Amino acid sequence: MELGFHGWMIPAVIALLCAIFYKFILRIFFGLIIVPQDKIGLVTKKFVLVGKQELPEGRIIATNGEAGFQAQTLAPGVYFAKWIWQYSIDFQPFIVIPTGKIGLLLAKDGTQLETGRILGRKVDCDSFQDAEAFLRNGGRKGRQTAIIAPGSYRINTLLFEIELTDMTQIPDNAVGVITTMEGSPLEEGQIAGKIIQNHNKFQDVDTFLNSGGYKGLQEQVILAGSYFLNPWFTKVEMVKMTEIPIGHVGVIISYVGEDGKDLSGIDFKHGNIVEKSHKGVWAEPIGPGKYPINPYIMKVELVPTTNLVLNWAYERSESHQLDKNLSTITVRSKDGFPFNLDVSQIIHIPTYEAPKVIARFGNMINLVSQVLEPTIGNYFRNSAQDSDVIAFLGTRKERQQSAKDHISSVLEQYNVNAVDTLIGAIVPPESLMKTLTDRKLAEEQKITYETEMLAQETRQALEKETAVADMQKEIVKADQGVWIAERIADASVKKATGDANSVRLQANAEGDRLKLLATGEAEKTRLLAKAESEKIELLAKANAEQISLTGNAEAEKILAIGKSNAESYKLSVEAMGGSNFTQLKIMENIASQNVRIMPEVLIGGNGDSANGGISGLLGLQLLEQIQKKNVETVPGIEEKQDNNS
């Protein structure tokens, strides 16, 4: 039994020992290597049984089974024939590149770098995980252009050193200015490398270099974002984006590009104005906004396009600060007094004129210092010498207008519009001001004294009136007594005077009444007589006209009748004889007209006879002559006739 127990125990112990030391046993007898899942095995070969023993000169990593560090690593798994006496296996964790980092690689072995290069070009080697492929494909010793992005990698650290660095972050409102450490030399006359396409914002270094990328400052910039940039190849400087505020334009002065055709014309001799992307001042300015401009190859000069105010005054400057070096203008008058005056000049630069202004002066500060400051200062100094201080103060408005006209004509030559020129405070010399102040104070004191005198007189009058008011009761009582007495006496006098005046007025009124009545009657009589006279005159004129017309008609009638009678008479005379015919006609007239023989001859007749009208007229005429004769013979008869009428 004892022997059986021991016989069983020995195999059991051996099995237990094998179970405990199986790795050691397998490692010793079978060359077993088990690589864990999170590690790789770095192999070092101690010697070579058959074949080439030593590495080529200058090499430290074996690719053909030579003794030394082996390029081939052991991935996770089980391997045999890795005898402990021939191979040394070191386990190494995977290379992990965390998020936000990149891995830079330095190759300890490989082909020597070409002369002038500092980085080894990228070769096909599975992101540096295949060290053997790296060496066989011509990988260069030293720093590599390629990087490894965040992730896990089985990299042979016997060949590669890995250095972690941060990804390149470009924040908002910023740009990254790139300077490359390797590439073709810059062309003569250029300060930055031309833009190269398809290199993924400098992240693909090999494409950049193979496309002829230049070493040094680059025209191209990178915008906000995260980039896998190799810091051994690129140097990144972050600058703010170029901002053009509202009310301004940006005139670009480019230091790179081809020499362009001058667009300014033959009359402009102050610099080249070229098209976009050419070297020089660009003809087209950029408007308000933010622009990713490389400040080392382009300069942007801000030009305000709104009205710009510049102040010539101490401790007074606008927000644009273009007038920070301007100060109050000191001038000397015609009468030798120095005095100060503040001036504000308003200018405007049109958008299309901004490039010419910058091409001429370089920037707005030079425009102010080279043109505006001497022009305005000299104008007012010259203007002040033509006038004394007081006259200058008195003609401020006219001088302001004159300054505006003069400065406008000057600035127009520099492509600047002068909007207005304003004269601010005018500060005469203190001594003159004291004289003027004393004079003004004297005038004001005179007015004050006169006012005080008037106030005293008013006060005296007030006091007098107050005293009078205090005695007013007695004065009123006395005045009323005197007034009553005077009124009684006046009443008596006025009554007597009234009675006398009444009698006198009655007599005068009666006399005036009679006089007016007589005058009225006389005027009435005169007017009636005049009217009657005019009536008679008009009637006489009418009758005379009637008689004249009737007489003419009757005369013509009588003439016709006369001619007929004459012819009849002629025939009768021839028949009867002249004497007999005469007697016959006399008797007929006497009988037909009832003519009577009286002491005084009276001619009468009726209107039935043909000669009745003529006879009547002859009678009237004869009667008038008789009456006229009687009037002339008997004096006073005319007067009697008038009275009777």
C-alpha positions as CSV (number, residue, x, y, z in Angstrom):
1,M,0.0,0.0,0.0
2,E,2.7,2.4,0.9
3,L,4.5,1.7,-2.4
4,G,1.3,2.3,-4.3
5,F,0.7,5.6,-2.6
6,H,4.2,6.8,-3.5
7,G,3.8,5.5,-7.0
8,W,0.7,7.6,-7.4
9,M,2.1,10.7,-5.8
10,I,5.1,11.0,-8.0
11,P,3.1,11.5,-11.3
12,A,0.8,13.8,-9.4
13,V,3.6,16.0,-8.2
14,I,5.1,16.0,-11.7
15,A,1.8,17.0,-13.2
16,L,1.4,19.7,-10.6
17,L,4.8,21.0,-11.2
18,C,4.2,21.0,-15.0
19,A,0.9,22.8,-14.4
20,I,2.7,25.4,-12.3
21,F,5.8,25.8,-14.4
22,Y,4.3,25.0,-17.8
23,K,5.3,28.4,-19.2
24,F,8.8,28.0,-18.0
25,I,9.0,24.4,-19.4
26,L,7.4,25.5,-22.7
27,R,9.6,28.5,-22.9
28,I,12.8,26.4,-22.3
29,F,12.0,23.3,-24.3
30,F,9.7,24.7,-27.1
31,G,10.6,28.3,-27.3
32,L,7.0,29.3,-26.6
33,I,6.1,33.0,-26.5
34,I,2.6,34.2,-25.7
35,V,2.0,37.9,-26.5
36,P,-1.0,39.4,-24.6
37,Q,-3.8,41.1,-26.4
38,D,-2.8,44.6,-25.4
39,K,0.9,44.3,-26.1
40,I,3.4,43.6,-28.8
41,G,6.6,41.8,-28.6
42,L,9.9,43.6,-29.4
43,V,12.4,41.0,-30.6
44,T,16.1,41.1,-30.1
45,K,18.1,38.4,-31.7
46,K,21.3,37.5,-29.8
47,F,23.1,35.5,-32.4
48,V,22.6,33.8,-35.7
49,L,23.3,30.1,-36.1
50,V,23.4,30.1,-39.9
51,G,23.7,33.1,-42.1
52,K,24.9,36.7,-41.9
53,Q,25.7,37.7,-38.4
54,E,26.4,41.4,-38.5
55,L,24.1,44.3,-39.6
56,P,25.2,46.5,-42.4
57,E,27.2,49.5,-41.4
58,G,25.2,52.3,-40.0
59,R,22.1,50.1,-39.4
60,I,20.7,49.2,-36.0
61,I,17.5,47.3,-37.0
62,A,17.8,43.9,-38.7
63,T,15.5,43.2,-41.6
64,N,17.1,40.0,-42.9
65,G,17.5,37.9,-39.7
66,E,20.8,39.5,-38.6
67,A,21.7,39.6,-34.9
68,G,20.3,42.6,-33.1
69,F,17.1,44.5,-32.9
70,Q,14.6,43.0,-35.2
71,A,12.3,45.1,-37.4
72,Q,9.6,42.5,-37.2
73,T,7.5,42.7,-34.0
74,L,5.3,40.0,-32.5
75,A,1.6,40.8,-32.6
76,P,-0.7,39.4,-29.9
77,G,-0.7,35.6,-30.1
78,V,1.3,32.4,-29.5
79,Y,4.8,31.9,-31.0
80,F,7.2,28.9,-30.9
81,A,10.9,28.5,-31.6
82,K,11.7,31.7,-29.9
83,W,14.4,30.0,-27.8
84,I,15.3,31.9,-24.7
85,W,19.0,31.5,-25.4
86,Q,18.7,33.0,-28.9
87,Y,15.8,35.6,-28.6
88,S,15.0,38.3,-26.1
89,I,11.4,39.3,-26.1
90,D,10.2,42.5,-24.5
91,F,6.5,43.2,-24.2
92,Q,5.4,46.7,-25.0
93,P,1.9,48.3,-24.7
94,F,0.2,49.6,-27.8
95,I,1.0,53.2,-28.7
96,V,-2.1,55.2,-27.9
97,I,-2.6,58.7,-29.3
98,P,-5.4,60.3,-27.3
99,T,-8.0,62.6,-28.7
100,G,-6.7,66.1,-29.3
101,K,-3.1,64.9,-29.8
102,I,-1.0,63.7,-32.7
103,G,2.1,61.5,-32.7
104,L,5.4,62.7,-34.2
105,L,7.8,60.0,-35.2
106,L,11.6,60.0,-35.2
107,A,13.1,57.1,-37.0
108,K,16.3,55.8,-35.4
109,D,17.3,53.8,-38.5
110,G,16.8,54.1,-42.2
111,T,18.3,55.8,-45.3
112,Q,20.2,59.0,-44.7
113,L,18.2,62.2,-45.4
114,E,18.9,64.0,-48.7
115,T,21.1,67.0,-48.4
116,G,19.1,70.1,-47.5
117,R,16.2,68.1,-46.1
118,I,15.3,67.9,-42.5
119,L,12.3,65.5,-42.7
120,G,12.0,62.0,-44.0
121,R,9.4,61.6,-46.7
122,K,6.4,59.4,-46.1
123,V,6.7,55.7,-47.2
124,D,4.2,52.9,-47.3
125,C,4.5,51.3,-43.9
126,D,1.0,51.0,-42.5
127,S,1.3,54.2,-40.4
128,F,4.7,53.1,-39.2
129,Q,3.4,49.8,-37.8
130,D,5.4,47.8,-40.4
131,A,8.9,48.7,-39.5
132,E,10.4,46.3,-42.0
133,A,8.3,47.8,-44.8
134,F,9.5,51.3,-43.7
135,L,13.1,50.3,-44.0
136,R,12.7,48.2,-47.2
137,N,10.7,51.1,-48.9
138,G,13.4,53.6,-48.3
139,G,12.3,55.2,-45.1
140,R,14.6,58.0,-44.0
141,K,16.4,58.3,-40.7
142,G,15.3,61.1,-38.5
143,R,12.1,63.2,-38.2
144,Q,9.3,62.2,-40.4
145,T,6.9,64.3,-42.4
146,A,4.0,62.0,-41.6
147,I,2.2,61.9,-38.3
148,I,-0.1,59.5,-36.6
149,A,-3.6,60.6,-35.7
150,P,-5.4,59.7,-32.5
151,G,-5.8,55.9,-32.1
152,S,-3.9,52.8,-31.1
153,Y,-0.8,51.6,-33.0
154,R,1.6,48.6,-32.9
155,I,4.8,50.6,-33.4
156,N,8.2,49.2,-32.9
157,T,9.8,51.6,-30.4
158,L,13.2,50.1,-31.1
159,L,13.0,51.9,-34.5
160,F,10.7,54.8,-33.8
161,E,10.5,57.4,-31.0
162,I,7.0,58.8,-30.6
163,E,6.4,62.3,-29.4
164,L,2.9,63.5,-28.5
165,T,1.9,67.0,-29.2
166,D,-1.3,69.0,-29.3
167,M,-3.4,69.3,-32.4
168,T,-3.3,72.8,-33.9
169,Q,-6.4,74.8,-32.9
170,I,-7.4,78.0,-34.7
171,P,-10.1,79.8,-32.7
172,D,-12.9,81.8,-34.2
173,N,-12.1,85.2,-35.6
174,A,-8.5,84.2,-36.1
175,V,-6.4,82.9,-38.9
176,G,-3.2,80.8,-38.9
177,V,-0.2,82.2,-40.7
178,I,1.9,79.4,-41.9
179,T,5.7,79.2,-42.2
180,T,7.1,76.0,-43.6
181,M,10.5,74.5,-42.5
182,E,11.1,72.7,-45.7
183,G,10.4,73.1,-49.4
184,S,11.8,74.8,-52.6
185,P,13.5,78.1,-52.1
186,L,11.4,81.2,-52.7
187,E,11.5,82.8,-56.1
188,E,13.6,85.9,-56.5
189,G,11.7,89.0,-55.4
190,Q,9.1,87.1,-53.5
191,I,8.6,87.1,-49.7
192,A,6.1,84.2,-49.5
193,G,5.5,81.0,-51.1
194,K,2.7,80.8,-53.7
195,I,-0.5,79.0,-53.0
196,I,-0.2,75.2,-53.5
197,Q,-3.4,73.1,-54.1
198,N,-4.6,69.8,-52.6
199,H,-2.4,69.5,-49.5
200,N,-5.4,69.6,-47.1
201,K,-4.4,72.8,-45.4
202,F,-0.7,71.8,-44.9
203,Q,-1.8,68.5,-43.2
204,D,-0.5,66.5,-46.1
205,V,3.2,67.5,-46.0
206,D,4.3,65.2,-48.8
207,T,1.7,66.4,-51.3
208,F,2.7,69.9,-50.5
209,L,6.4,69.2,-51.1
210,N,5.9,67.0,-54.1
211,S,3.8,69.8,-55.7
212,G,6.7,72.2,-55.5
213,G,5.7,73.9,-52.2
214,Y,8.0,76.6,-51.1
215,K,10.0,76.9,-47.9
216,G,9.2,79.9,-45.6
217,L,6.3,82.2,-45.2
218,Q,3.2,81.1,-47.1
219,E,0.6,83.2,-48.8
220,Q,-2.1,80.8,-47.8
221,V,-3.6,80.9,-44.3
222,I,-5.7,78.5,-42.4
223,L,-9.1,79.4,-40.8
224,A,-10.7,78.5,-37.6
225,G,-10.7,74.7,-36.8
226,S,-8.6,71.8,-35.7
227,Y,-5.6,70.6,-37.8
228,F,-3.2,67.7,-37.8
229,L,-0.2,69.9,-38.5
230,N,3.4,68.6,-38.1
231,P,5.1,71.2,-35.9
232,W,8.5,70.0,-37.3
233,F,7.3,71.1,-40.7
234,T,5.0,74.1,-40.1
235,K,5.2,77.0,-37.7
236,V,1.7,78.5,-37.0
237,E,1.2,82.0,-35.8
238,M,-2.4,82.9,-34.9
239,V,-3.5,86.5,-35.8
240,K,-6.9,88.1,-35.6
241,M,-8.9,88.4,-38.7
242,T,-8.8,91.7,-40.4
243,E,-12.0,93.6,-39.6
244,I,-13.2,96.5,-41.7
245,P,-15.7,98.4,-39.5
246,I,-18.9,100.0,-40.9
247,G,-18.2,103.4,-42.4
248,H,-14.8,102.3,-43.7
249,V,-13.2,100.5,-46.6
250,G,-10.0,98.6,-46.6
251,V,-7.4,99.4,-49.2
252,I,-5.1,96.4,-49.7
253,I,-1.4,96.9,-50.3
254,S,-0.1,93.5,-51.5
255,Y,3.6,92.6,-51.2
256,V,3.2,89.4,-53.3
257,G,2.0,88.5,-56.7
258,E,2.9,89.4,-60.3
259,D,3.7,93.0,-61.3
260,G,0.3,94.3,-62.6
261,K,-0.6,97.0,-65.0
262,D,-1.0,100.4,-63.5
263,L,-4.6,101.4,-63.6
264,S,-4.2,104.9,-62.1
265,G,-3.7,106.7,-65.4
266,I,-0.9,108.9,-66.7
267,D,-2.1,111.9,-64.6
268,F,-1.5,110.0,-61.3
269,K,2.2,109.8,-60.5
270,H,2.1,108.7,-56.9
271,G,2.3,104.9,-57.1
272,N,0.8,101.8,-58.9
273,I,-2.8,100.9,-58.6
274,V,-3.3,97.4,-59.8
275,E,-5.9,94.7,-60.1
276,K,-6.6,92.2,-57.4
277,S,-4.0,89.5,-56.8
278,H,-1.2,91.6,-58.2
279,K,1.6,93.3,-56.3
280,G,0.8,96.9,-55.4
281,V,-2.2,98.9,-54.2
282,W,-5.4,97.1,-55.3
283,A,-7.8,99.3,-57.3
284,E,-10.8,97.7,-55.6
285,P,-11.1,98.3,-51.8
286,I,-12.9,95.8,-49.6
287,G,-16.0,96.8,-47.7
288,P,-17.1,96.3,-44.1
289,G,-16.6,92.8,-42.7
290,K,-14.0,90.3,-41.5
291,Y,-11.3,88.9,-43.8
292,P,-8.7,86.1,-43.4
293,I,-5.7,88.2,-44.5
294,N,-2.1,87.3,-44.0
295,P,-0.7,90.5,-42.5
296,Y,2.9,89.6,-43.5
297,I,2.1,89.7,-47.2
298,M,-0.8,92.2,-47.3
299,K,-1.4,95.4,-45.5
300,V,-4.9,96.8,-45.1
301,E,-5.2,100.5,-44.6
302,L,-8.5,101.6,-43.2
303,V,-10.0,104.6,-45.0
304,P,-13.2,106.2,-43.4
305,T,-15.9,106.8,-46.0
306,T,-18.2,108.7,-43.6
307,N,-17.6,112.4,-42.7
308,L,-14.4,112.6,-40.7
309,V,-13.9,115.3,-38.1
310,L,-10.4,116.5,-37.3
311,N,-9.9,118.9,-34.3
312,W,-7.1,121.4,-33.9
313,A,-7.5,121.7,-30.2
314,Y,-5.7,120.8,-27.0
315,E,-6.8,117.6,-25.2
316,R,-9.6,117.0,-27.8
317,S,-9.4,114.1,-30.1
318,E,-11.9,112.0,-31.9
319,S,-12.2,108.2,-31.5
320,H,-10.3,107.6,-34.8
321,Q,-7.2,109.2,-33.2
322,L,-6.1,110.7,-36.5
323,D,-6.0,114.1,-34.8
324,K,-4.2,113.1,-31.7
325,N,-1.1,115.0,-32.7
326,L,-3.0,118.1,-33.7
327,S,-3.2,121.1,-31.3
328,T,-4.7,124.5,-31.0
329,I,-3.4,126.9,-33.8
330,T,-1.4,129.9,-32.5
331,V,-1.5,132.9,-34.8
332,R,-0.3,136.5,-34.7
333,S,-2.6,139.4,-35.6
334,K,-1.8,142.4,-37.7
335,D,-1.4,144.5,-34.5
336,G,1.1,142.1,-33.1
337,F,-1.0,140.2,-30.7
338,P,-0.6,136.3,-30.6
339,F,-3.8,134.5,-30.0
340,N,-5.1,130.9,-30.2
341,L,-8.0,129.5,-32.1
342,D,-9.6,126.0,-32.3
343,V,-10.5,124.7,-35.7
344,S,-12.5,121.6,-36.8
345,Q,-12.2,120.3,-40.3
346,I,-14.7,117.9,-41.7
347,I,-13.6,115.8,-44.7
348,H,-15.0,113.0,-46.8
349,I,-13.1,110.4,-48.9
350,P,-15.3,108.7,-51.5
351,T,-14.9,104.9,-51.7
352,Y,-13.5,105.0,-55.3
353,E,-10.9,107.6,-54.3
354,A,-9.6,105.6,-51.3
355,P,-6.9,103.7,-53.2
356,K,-5.5,106.9,-54.7
357,V,-5.3,108.5,-51.3
358,I,-3.4,105.4,-49.9
359,A,-1.2,105.2,-53.0
360,R,-0.3,108.9,-52.6
361,F,0.2,109.0,-48.8
362,G,0.5,105.4,-47.6
363,N,-2.0,105.9,-44.8
364,M,-4.5,108.4,-43.3
365,I,-2.0,109.7,-40.7
366,N,0.3,110.8,-43.4
367,L,-2.6,112.6,-45.2
368,V,-3.3,114.5,-42.0
369,S,0.3,115.4,-41.2
370,Q,1.4,116.1,-44.8
371,V,-1.6,118.0,-46.2
372,L,-4.3,118.9,-43.7
373,E,-2.1,120.1,-40.9
374,P,0.1,122.5,-42.9
375,T,-2.8,123.6,-45.2
376,I,-5.1,124.6,-42.4
377,G,-2.5,126.0,-40.0
378,N,-0.9,128.2,-42.7
379,Y,-4.2,129.5,-43.9
380,F,-5.3,130.8,-40.5
381,R,-1.8,132.2,-39.8
382,N,-1.9,134.1,-43.1
383,S,-5.5,135.2,-42.5
384,A,-4.7,136.5,-39.0
385,Q,-1.9,138.7,-40.3
386,D,-4.4,140.7,-42.3
387,S,-6.5,141.7,-39.4
388,D,-6.3,142.9,-35.8
389,V,-7.7,140.7,-33.0
390,I,-10.9,142.5,-32.5
391,A,-11.7,142.6,-36.2
392,F,-10.9,138.9,-36.5
393,L,-13.4,138.2,-33.8
394,G,-16.0,140.3,-35.5
395,T,-15.5,138.7,-38.9
396,R,-15.5,135.1,-37.7
397,K,-18.4,134.0,-40.0
398,E,-16.8,135.5,-43.1
399,R,-13.4,134.0,-42.3
400,Q,-14.9,130.6,-41.7
401,Q,-16.6,130.7,-45.2
402,S,-13.3,131.9,-46.8
403,A,-11.4,129.1,-45.1
404,K,-13.9,126.5,-46.3
405,D,-13.6,127.7,-49.9
406,H,-9.8,127.8,-49.8
407,I,-9.3,124.4,-48.1
408,S,-11.8,122.8,-50.4
409,S,-9.9,123.8,-53.5
410,V,-6.6,122.5,-52.0
411,L,-7.9,119.2,-50.8
412,E,-9.6,118.5,-54.1
413,Q,-6.1,118.1,-55.6
414,Y,-5.5,115.2,-53.2
415,N,-8.8,113.3,-54.0
416,V,-10.3,114.5,-50.7
417,N,-13.6,116.3,-50.3
418,A,-13.7,119.2,-47.8
419,V,-17.2,119.2,-46.3
420,D,-16.9,122.1,-43.9
421,T,-14.4,124.2,-41.9
422,L,-15.5,125.3,-38.4
423,I,-13.8,127.9,-36.2
424,G,-14.2,127.0,-32.6
425,A,-13.0,128.9,-29.6
426,I,-10.9,132.1,-30.3
427,V,-8.7,132.9,-27.3
428,P,-7.2,136.4,-27.5
429,P,-4.0,137.3,-25.4
430,E,-4.6,137.7,-21.7
431,S,-3.5,141.3,-21.7
432,L,-5.9,142.3,-24.4
433,M,-8.6,140.3,-22.8
434,K,-8.0,142.1,-19.5
435,T,-8.3,145.4,-21.3
436,L,-11.5,144.4,-23.0
437,T,-12.8,142.9,-19.8
438,D,-12.0,146.1,-17.8
439,R,-13.8,148.1,-20.5
440,K,-16.7,145.8,-20.4
441,L,-16.8,145.9,-16.6
442,A,-16.7,149.7,-16.7
443,E,-19.6,149.7,-19.1
444,E,-21.5,147.3,-16.9
445,Q,-20.7,149.3,-13.8
446,K,-22.0,152.4,-15.5
447,I,-25.2,150.6,-16.3
448,T,-25.3,149.3,-12.7
449,Y,-24.8,152.9,-11.3
450,E,-27.5,154.2,-13.6
451,T,-29.8,151.4,-12.5
452,E,-29.0,152.1,-8.8
453,M,-29.6,155.8,-9.3
454,L,-33.0,155.0,-11.0
455,A,-33.7,152.7,-8.1
456,Q,-32.9,155.5,-5.6
457,E,-35.1,157.9,-7.4
458,T,-37.9,155.3,-7.5
459,R,-37.3,154.7,-3.8
460,Q,-37.5,158.5,-3.1
461,A,-40.7,158.7,-5.1
462,L,-42.1,155.8,-3.2
463,E,-41.2,157.3,0.1
464,K,-42.8,160.6,-0.9
465,E,-45.9,158.9,-2.1
466,T,-45.9,156.9,1.1
467,A,-45.7,160.1,3.2
468,V,-48.4,161.7,1.0
469,A,-50.5,158.6,1.4
470,D,-50.1,158.8,5.2
471,M,-51.4,162.5,5.1
472,Q,-53.9,161.8,2.5
473,K,-56.9,161.9,4.9
474,E,-56.2,165.5,6.1
475,I,-55.2,166.5,2.6
476,V,-58.4,165.1,1.1
477,K,-60.5,166.8,3.8
478,A,-58.8,170.1,3.2
479,D,-58.9,169.7,-0.5
480,Q,-62.6,168.8,-0.3
481,G,-63.3,172.0,1.7
482,V,-61.5,174.2,-0.8
483,W,-63.1,172.3,-3.7
484,I,-66.6,172.8,-2.2
485,A,-66.0,176.5,-1.7
486,E,-64.6,176.9,-5.1
487,R,-67.5,175.0,-6.6
488,I,-70.0,177.3,-4.8
489,A,-68.2,180.4,-6.0
490,D,-67.9,178.9,-9.4
491,A,-71.5,178.1,-9.4
492,S,-72.5,181.7,-8.6
493,V,-70.2,183.1,-11.2
494,K,-71.2,180.5,-13.8
495,K,-74.9,181.2,-13.1
496,A,-74.5,184.9,-13.7
497,T,-72.3,184.2,-16.6
498,G,-74.7,181.7,-17.9
499,D,-77.6,184.1,-17.7
500,A,-75.7,186.8,-19.5
501,N,-74.5,184.3,-22.0
502,S,-78.0,183.1,-22.4
503,V,-79.3,186.5,-23.3
504,R,-76.3,187.2,-25.6
505,L,-76.7,183.8,-27.2
506,Q,-80.4,184.3,-27.7
507,A,-79.8,187.7,-29.4
508,N,-77.0,186.3,-31.5
509,A,-79.1,183.3,-32.3
510,E,-82.0,185.4,-33.4
511,G,-79.7,187.7,-35.5
512,D,-78.0,184.7,-37.0
513,R,-81.4,183.2,-37.7
514,L,-82.6,186.3,-39.5
515,K,-79.3,186.6,-41.3
516,L,-79.5,183.0,-42.4
517,L,-83.1,183.4,-43.5
518,A,-82.2,186.5,-45.5
519,T,-79.1,184.9,-46.9
520,G,-81.2,181.8,-47.8
521,E,-83.9,183.9,-49.5
522,A,-81.3,185.9,-51.4
523,E,-79.6,182.7,-52.4
524,K,-82.9,181.2,-53.4
525,T,-83.9,184.3,-55.4
526,R,-80.5,184.3,-57.0
527,L,-80.7,180.6,-57.9
528,L,-84.2,181.0,-59.2
529,A,-83.2,184.0,-61.3
530,K,-80.2,182.2,-62.5
531,A,-82.3,179.1,-63.3
532,E,-84.9,181.2,-65.0
533,S,-82.3,183.0,-66.9
534,E,-80.7,179.8,-68.0
535,K,-84.2,178.6,-68.9
536,I,-85.0,181.7,-71.0
537,E,-81.6,181.5,-72.6
538,L,-82.1,177.8,-73.5
539,L,-85.6,178.6,-74.7
540,A,-84.3,181.5,-76.7
541,K,-81.6,179.4,-78.2
542,A,-84.2,176.8,-79.0
543,N,-86.6,179.3,-80.5
544,A,-83.8,181.0,-82.4
545,E,-82.8,177.6,-83.7
546,Q,-86.4,176.9,-84.5
547,I,-86.9,180.2,-86.1
548,S,-83.7,179.8,-88.1
549,L,-84.7,176.5,-89.3
550,T,-88.3,177.7,-90.0
551,G,-86.9,180.8,-91.7
552,N,-84.7,178.8,-93.9
553,A,-87.6,176.6,-94.9
554,E,-89.9,179.6,-95.4
555,A,-87.2,181.4,-97.4
556,E,-86.9,178.5,-99.7
557,K,-90.7,178.3,-99.9
558,I,-91.0,182.0,-100.5
559,L,-88.2,181.8,-103.1
560,A,-90.1,179.1,-104.9
561,I,-93.3,180.9,-104.6
562,G,-91.6,184.2,-105.5
563,K,-90.2,182.6,-108.6
564,S,-93.7,181.3,-109.5
565,N,-95.3,184.7,-108.7
566,A,-92.6,186.5,-110.6
567,E,-93.4,184.3,-113.6
568,S,-97.1,184.9,-113.0
569,Y,-96.5,188.6,-112.5
570,K,-94.5,188.8,-115.6
571,L,-97.2,187.2,-117.6
572,S,-99.8,189.5,-115.9
573,V,-97.8,192.6,-116.5
574,E,-97.5,191.7,-120.1
575,A,-101.2,191.1,-120.2
576,M,-102.5,194.0,-118.1
577,G,-99.7,196.5,-118.1
578,G,-97.4,197.5,-115.3
579,S,-99.4,200.2,-113.5
580,N,-102.7,198.4,-113.7
581,F,-101.1,195.2,-112.3
582,T,-99.5,197.1,-109.4
583,Q,-102.8,198.7,-108.3
584,L,-104.5,195.4,-108.5
585,K,-102.0,193.7,-106.2
586,I,-102.1,196.4,-103.6
587,M,-105.8,196.2,-103.3
588,E,-105.7,192.4,-103.1
589,N,-103.1,192.5,-100.2
590,I,-105.1,195.1,-98.3
591,A,-108.3,193.1,-98.7
592,S,-106.8,189.7,-98.0
593,Q,-104.8,190.8,-94.9
594,N,-107.5,193.1,-93.5
595,V,-105.0,196.0,-93.4
596,R,-106.4,199.1,-91.7
597,I,-105.1,202.6,-92.3
598,M,-104.3,204.1,-88.8
599,P,-102.1,206.9,-87.4
600,E,-99.6,204.2,-86.5
601,V,-99.3,201.5,-89.2
602,L,-100.0,198.0,-87.9
603,I,-99.2,195.0,-90.0
604,G,-101.4,192.0,-89.3
605,G,-102.8,189.0,-91.1
606,N,-103.8,185.4,-90.7
607,G,-102.0,182.2,-91.4
608,D,-104.2,181.3,-94.3
609,S,-102.5,183.4,-96.9
610,A,-99.4,182.3,-98.5
611,N,-97.5,185.4,-97.4
612,G,-98.9,185.4,-93.8
613,G,-95.7,184.0,-92.3
614,I,-93.5,186.5,-93.9
615,S,-95.8,189.3,-92.9
616,G,-95.7,188.1,-89.3
617,L,-92.0,188.1,-89.1
618,L,-91.8,191.5,-90.6
619,G,-94.3,192.7,-88.0
620,L,-92.3,191.3,-85.1
621,Q,-89.2,192.8,-86.3
622,L,-90.8,196.2,-86.7
623,L,-92.3,195.9,-83.2
624,E,-89.0,195.2,-81.6
625,Q,-87.4,198.2,-83.2
626,I,-90.2,200.4,-82.0
627,Q,-89.9,199.1,-78.4
628,K,-86.2,199.6,-78.4
629,K,-86.5,203.1,-79.6
630,N,-89.1,203.9,-76.9
631,V,-86.8,202.5,-74.3
632,E,-83.9,204.6,-75.4
633,T,-86.2,207.7,-75.5
634,V,-87.8,207.3,-72.1
635,P,-85.3,206.9,-69.2
636,G,-86.3,204.5,-66.3
637,I,-88.7,202.5,-68.4
638,E,-86.3,199.4,-68.4
639,E,-86.1,199.5,-64.6
640,K,-89.9,199.8,-64.4
641,Q,-90.3,196.8,-66.7
642,D,-88.0,194.8,-64.5
643,N,-89.8,195.6,-61.3
644,N,-93.1,194.7,-63.0
645,S,-91.7,191.4,-64.0
